[in-house]
Amino acid sequence: MHNVYLCLQELRRKRAELSVALRKQARDEQLLKRRAMSPEAGDEIQTEEKLMTPQEIVQGLKSSDLAIRTAAARGARKMLSREQNPPISVMVDAGVVKPLVEALDRDDCADLQFEAAWAITNIASGTHDHTMAVIEGGAVPKLVSLLGRGGSVGEQSAWALGNIAGDGAAPRDTVLGHGALAALLPLLAPATPPQQLRTAVWAYSNFCRNKNPMVKFEYVSPALPYISELLTIKDQDVLADACWALSYLTDGPNDRIEAVQKTALLLPRLVGLLEHKAPAVRTPALRAVGNMLTGSDEQVAFSRLLAILLLGY
């Protein structure tokens, strides 16, 4: 029993020591926003035929010819996917957001929708002003609608919505207020193709993050049974982002901690990840469990008991 006490004290000590470092690490390792790179992004030499000016892109996006519109959207995507210094402000100032958002409506051309969603993803990976341009352009409800359809367009829409939500509490609430979680839930399943699943779980973690104010729990809690199931798979990226989401949700009032603890099989699975071989998984798992050790007496006792039973201390 003395060893158990020492173990739990060590958990508390580690959480205290890591609290500041984790904030920076969360930004470095579990990025707020991610830019979707094009296969061509690393090519330093491009022919003149491949280049379009921002003005030509905007003009092409307004064409009545779907082939021209798709080519223009692809040009926007390539320009915004540059590895170094993508010209996001230049493109926004040129007026590219509105026609890209309008392109999301073209259900008769999935390629156009995909390229437009990709370009919007990278605009939303920029500054707060860039993200607001996407929101004010009306992209969020259209992206939520495309997310619900799944496939490559749905995955790209999840990526875009994750970037928007990662910008702060207000953009996050805008995304969730348009029903993004309900559209995302079908993707939060072990059977989802791996890359789509990684994107979906990362987006969910951004739905849960940011304080001042914290996310409304009813907006994100329906996903807890899905997250519990995902804690059983081997993909380290999925596990890491799922644990980050849980660390955000447990960093608050005791009723949130209780809801997480009462989700079927979630807590024992989470505690088991404290011994995962990858630090990228262990760190957020430790943070989430550590949050529970600051809850009510009953919540702390429950977490301690599981640590004893599962970790063998």
N, C-alpha and C positions, 0 to 999 in steps of 0.2 A: 504493500500500500504506500510505503514511503516513496518507492520509485514512481508510482502513479502521480503522487503529489509533485515530485520534482519535474516529471514530464509536463504536467499542466502548467506549472510555474514557468517552465522553459518556453512553452507556447506563448504565454502572456508576455514574457520578456522579449521574445523574438518579434512579436507583433509590435511592441512599443518601439523597438529599435528600427524596424522596417517601415514604420508608418510614414516618415518623411520620404525616405528613399523610394518607396513604392509609388508615391504620387508621380515622381519623375519617371520611374520605370514603367508605369502604366502608360505614360505618354510615349515612351521610347519603344516599348515592345508591343504594346496593345494599342496601336495608333488610333487617335481620335478619327482621323480620316485617311483614306487610302486612295491613291491615284491609280487608275487602270491603265497600264502601259500597253502600247501597241507593239506588235512584233517588230515594226520598223523603227521603234523609238531609239534603239541603240545605233542605228545607221547614221553615220556622220555625213555621208554623201548621198544626196538625193538629186535626181534629175529635175530639170525645170518642169517637165510634164507632170510631175507628182505634186508640185507646189501650187496652192491656190492662195490668193490674198484673202484677208477677212471679208473684204467687200464682195469678192467673187463668191465666197462661201454663202454669205447672206443672200445675195442675188440668186444663187442656185437653189437655196432652200425655199425660195418663194416661187420657183418654177412650177408650172402645171404638169411637167413631165416627171413622172416618178423616178425614172433612171437618173435624171439630172439632180433631183432632190436627194436621192440616195448617195450619189457621188459627192455632193456638197456636204452632206452629213458626215460622210467618211473623211472628207478633207478636214472638217472641223475636229473630228475625233483624233486624226493623226496630229494635227497642230497642237491640240490640247494634251496630247500624250507625250510630248517631247520630254526627254529625260532631264534636260536642264532648262530651267526658266521657261516653262510653258507660258505663252502669252494670254493668260486668262483675262486680264483686265482689258487688253486690246480687243479680244473677241467679244467680251461683254459690251464694251463701249461701241463696237461696230454694230450691235443690235442682233447678235446671233441667238440670244436666249429665246425670244418669242417664237421664231420659226422652228427652232428645235423642239420647243414644247408642243407646238402645233403638230409636228411630225409624229409625236407619240400617239396621236389619234388615228393614224393611218393603219387600220387593221388589215387593209388589203396589201400591205407591204411590210412583212416582218423584218426584212433587212434594214429598211429605213427606220423602223422603230428601235431596232437594236443599236444602230449607229447613233441615233439621237440620244438614246438613254445612256450610251457610253460617253458621249460628249458632255452631257449634263452631269454625269458622275464626276467628271474631271473638273468641271466648273465648280461644283459643290465641294471639291477637295481643296479649294483655295481659301481666301479670307472670309470673314463674316459677311462683308459686303457682297462677295461673289455668291455665297450661299443665299443671302437675302434676295439677290436678283433672280435666283432659281425659284425661290418660294413665291415671290411677288409675281413671277411670270406664270404662275399657276401650274407648276410641274407636279406638286405633291399628289393631288388626287389622281392624276393620270398615271403617275408611277405606281401608286397603290393598286390601281386597276390592273396594270400590266403585271405587277408582282403576283397577283392572284391567279394569273394564267400559267405560271411556272415556265419551264424551259429556259433557254438562254436569255430571252428578253426578260423573263421574270427574275432571273438571277442578277442581271445587270440593273434592274430596277431596285432590287434589294440593296445592291451596292450603293446606288445613288441615294436611297433613303437612309442608309447607314451613315453616309457622309453628311447628309443634312442634319440628322439627329445628333451627330457628334459635334455639331457646331455650338451647341449650348442648350440650356433648358427650354427656352422658348421655341426654337426650331424643332427640338425633340417632341414637344407637346403638340406642335402643328402636325408633325408626321403621325403621331399616335392618334390625334383627334380625327384624322381622316381614315381610321380603321386599319392602319398598317399591320398591327399585330395579328388580327384575324386573317389577313392575307398571307402573312409570313408563316403561320403555324403549320400548314401542310408541308413546308420545307424543313421543319425542325424534326426530322425523322431519320432514324438510322439508314433507311432504305434510299434516302435522297442521294443522288450522285455526289461523290466526295467534295468536289470543288463548290458545287451549289450549296452543300451543307455548311462548308466553312464560311462562305459568304453570309448565309442566313444567320448562323450563330453569332458571327461578328456583328452583324446589323442589330441583332437582339441585344447584345451587350451594350451597344450604343443607345438603344431604347431605354436601358436601365440606368445609365450613368448620368452624371451632372447633378449638382445640387443647386439650391437657391432659385427655385424650389426643387425638392426631390420629385421624381416622377410619381404621378398618381398610381398607387399600387394596383388598383383595379385595371389600369391600362396594360400592365405587364404580367400580373400574377397568373393569368390563364395559361401561360407558357411553362409554368413550373413543372407539371408532370412530364412535358416534353424534354425539358432540361434534365430532369432526373434520369430519364431513359438514355439520354445522350452521354451521361457520365459513365456508361458501361462500355463505350466503344473505344477503339485504340488510337484513333486519330488525335495527335497531340494538339493540333491547331484548334480542333473542335473542343477538346477538353479544356484548353487554356481559356478560350473565350467564354465557354459555359461557366467556368469557375470565376472569371472576372465579373460576369453578370451577377452571379450569386454574391460576390463580395460587395457589389454596389447595393444590392437589395437588402443585405443584412447590415449595412452601415446606416442604421436608422432606428426608428421606434421598435419597441419590443414586439408589437403585434406583427410586424413584418418578419422578424426573426421566427416568431411562432409559426407563421404561415409556411415559411420555408421548411422548418423542422417537421411540420405535419404533412408535407408532401411525401407521398408513399416512396419509401426507399431512398429518398434523396440524401438525407444526412449520412447514413452509413456509407453510401457510395462516395460522398464528398470526403468524409474522414479517411476512407481508404486511399484517396488520391494524395494524402499527405506524405505517402511513401512512394509516389510516382518517381520514376528515374529522371524525368525532365524537370529542371528548375522552372521552366516556363509554365508548367502545370502546378507544381508544388507551391509556388509563390502565391498565386491567387487563391488556391485551395486553403492555404494557411491563413490568408487574410480573411476569407469567409468564415472559417471555423473560429478564428480569433475574434471576429465580430460577435459571434454567438457567445463567447466567453465573457462578454461585457453586458449580456442581456439580464433578464430576471433570474432569480435564484433557481427556478425550475428549469429554465432554458440552459443555464450553465451546468446544472447537474446532469441534464440529459446529454449534453455534448461531452461532458467528462466521462459518463458511463460508456458512451460509444467509443471514445478513445481507448478506454480500458479494454473493452471487449474486442475491438477490431485490431488495435495495434499491439496488443499483448503485453502492455506494461503492467 
